[in-house]
């Protein structure tokens, strides 16, 4: 059976999340190189800057 939390309990759990917790999860799941994407909408006069970013 799934445990249910009251609104107050949920807020207390959210309040306990630290910057370090957030940074650790972001680095592991959001900012890993294989997950990064780049989208560019243009036109641009010089695409060299974007080509450099895509090349890594």
BALOKOL-52212 format. One record per residue (C-alpha): residue number from 1; residue in three letters; chain; x, y, z. Coordinates in Angstrom, 2 decimals. Layout:
BALOKOL-52212
+-----+---------+--------+---------+---------+---------+
| num | residuo | cadena |    east |   north |      up |
+-----+---------+--------+---------+---------+---------+
| NUM |     ALA |      A |       X |       Y |       Z |
...
+-----+---------+--------+---------+---------+---------+
This chain:
BALOKOL-52212
+-----+---------+--------+---------+---------+---------+
| num | residuo | cadena |    east |   north |      up |
+-----+---------+--------+---------+---------+---------+
|   1 |     UNK |      A |    0.00 |    0.00 |    0.00 |
|   2 |     UNK |      A |    1.37 |    3.41 |   -0.93 |
|   3 |     UNK |      A |    1.99 |    5.83 |    1.88 |
|   4 |     UNK |      A |    0.09 |    9.11 |    1.69 |
|   5 |     UNK |      A |    1.39 |   12.38 |    3.01 |
|   6 |     UNK |      A |   -0.53 |   15.40 |    4.16 |
|   7 |     UNK |      A |    0.11 |   18.75 |    2.53 |
|   8 |     UNK |      A |    2.09 |   19.83 |    5.57 |
|   9 |     UNK |      A |    4.24 |   16.69 |    5.45 |
|  10 |     UNK |      A |    4.99 |   17.29 |    1.77 |
|  11 |     UNK |      A |    6.03 |   20.88 |    2.43 |
|  12 |     UNK |      A |    8.28 |   19.79 |    5.28 |
|  13 |     UNK |      A |   10.00 |   17.29 |    2.96 |
|  14 |     UNK |      A |   10.45 |   19.93 |    0.26 |
|  15 |     UNK |      A |   11.86 |   22.37 |    2.80 |
|  16 |     UNK |      A |   14.50 |   19.82 |    3.81 |
|  17 |     UNK |      A |   15.98 |   19.69 |    0.31 |
|  18 |     UNK |      A |   19.32 |   21.49 |    0.34 |
|  19 |     UNK |      A |   21.21 |   23.22 |   -2.44 |
|  20 |     UNK |      A |   23.72 |   20.38 |   -2.30 |
|  21 |     UNK |      A |   20.90 |   17.84 |   -2.75 |
|  22 |     UNK |      A |   19.60 |   19.76 |   -5.74 |
|  23 |     UNK |      A |   23.06 |   20.17 |   -7.29 |
|  24 |     UNK |      A |   23.86 |   16.47 |   -6.82 |
|  25 |     UNK |      A |   20.66 |   15.32 |   -8.53 |
|  26 |     UNK |      A |   20.99 |   17.90 |  -11.32 |
|  27 |     UNK |      A |   24.60 |   16.88 |  -12.01 |
|  28 |     UNK |      A |   23.72 |   13.19 |  -12.08 |
|  29 |     UNK |      A |   20.50 |   13.35 |  -14.09 |
|  30 |     UNK |      A |   20.15 |   16.67 |  -15.88 |
|  31 |     UNK |      A |   23.60 |   18.04 |  -16.60 |
|  32 |     UNK |      A |   25.41 |   14.90 |  -17.67 |
|  33 |     UNK |      A |   27.04 |   15.34 |  -21.10 |
|  34 |     UNK |      A |   24.98 |   12.63 |  -22.76 |
|  35 |     UNK |      A |   21.76 |   14.44 |  -21.80 |
|  36 |     UNK |      A |   22.73 |   17.95 |  -22.94 |
|  37 |     UNK |      A |   21.07 |   19.31 |  -26.07 |
|  38 |     UNK |      A |   21.42 |   22.53 |  -28.00 |
|  39 |     UNK |      A |   18.77 |   24.10 |  -30.19 |
|  40 |     UNK |      A |   19.49 |   27.19 |  -32.24 |
|  41 |     UNK |      A |   16.96 |   29.23 |  -34.16 |
|  42 |     UNK |      A |   18.32 |   31.77 |  -36.56 |
|  43 |     UNK |      A |   19.41 |   33.03 |  -39.19 |
|  44 |     UNK |      A |   22.89 |   33.86 |  -38.00 |
|  45 |     UNK |      A |   25.61 |   35.61 |  -39.90 |
|  46 |     UNK |      A |   28.34 |   33.46 |  -38.35 |
|  47 |     UNK |      A |   27.68 |   29.86 |  -37.36 |
|  48 |     UNK |      A |   31.26 |   29.22 |  -36.13 |
|  49 |     UNK |      A |   30.33 |   29.89 |  -32.51 |
|  50 |     UNK |      A |   27.54 |   27.30 |  -32.60 |
|  51 |     UNK |      A |   29.68 |   24.79 |  -34.49 |
|  52 |     UNK |      A |   32.28 |   25.10 |  -31.73 |
|  53 |     UNK |      A |   29.64 |   24.41 |  -29.08 |
|  54 |     UNK |      A |   28.38 |   21.35 |  -30.93 |
|  55 |     UNK |      A |   31.89 |   19.98 |  -31.45 |
|  56 |     UNK |      A |   32.39 |   19.88 |  -27.70 |
+-----+---------+--------+---------+---------+---------+
